[in-house]
Amino acid sequence: MSFVIDVDGAAVGSASLFDFDLFARHAEMGIGLERDARGRGIGTAAIVQLVEFGFARHNLRRIHLQAIGSNTAAIRAYEKAGFFIEGRQRQHAWVRGAYEDIVRMGILRSDLAPPA
């Protein structure tokens, strides 16, 4: 399932949950933002909302993702949203003419603090 990231009525990106495993109750997520929307907390807010949606509406217990290792801004946003780095696949992806590491990250429902 995919969602549009909207800021003041303008679409600035998308966020998705996919590859659901309903038996193990996990899914993968991805997000993409237009360049002008980056660095303003929009991505982190969208990630938090998508994680809450996955846990509350789909009863997931785990959400995971992959990030390009050199994309430190994205990795930082995922960490702010509660994701942990779980591993690194060295030189796993061919990106813009060079091999890049893939950073595997995940969050468990139990990682989130219960509502106060």
Secondary structure, 3 states (H helix, E strand, C coil): CEEEEEECCEEEEEEEEEEEECCCCEEEEEEEECHHHCCCCHHHHHHHHHHHHHHHHCCCCEEEEEEECCCHHHHHHHHHCCCEEEEEEEEEEEECCEEEEEEEEEEEHHHCCCCC
